[in-house]
Amino acid sequence: MKKYQKELDMWFKENGWNYWTPHEILARLFEEGGELARLINHIYGPKKKKDSEEKQELEEEIGDILYTLVCLANVHNIDLDKALEKSIGKVIKRDKNRYNASR
């Protein structure tokens, strides 16, 4: 993720752009999450896409969320590699006996 964080930051600097405020980024994150939720519902749920609706790709919607999270992390100088490592470690420790094979 460091590669993408640096690449995005350089691109912003080269263009003289500022990141949105954390509040604006959060709003964007929830907007993108809603688009992902709608697509998942179209693919797996009962609400199928209308013929008039634009085609969406799961990969693109997940990418939009990751882009938004990279922006938020960059605003706060958060290393996403470290953040993800911490989260994975926490889940592994917390859930090591949560799900068993007998289900």
Sequence and secondary structure as in RCSB ss.txt:
>XXXX:A:sequence
MKKYQKELDMWFKENGWNYWTPHEILARLFEEGGELARLINHIYGPKKKKDSEEKQELEEEIGDILYTLVCLANV
HNIDLDKALEKSIGKVIKRDKNRYNASR
>XXXX:A:secstr
 HHHHHHHHHHHHHTT     HHHHHHHHHHHHHHHHHHHHHHHSS    TTS    HHHHHHHHHHHHHHHHHH
TT  HHHHHHHHHHHHHHHHTTTS TT 
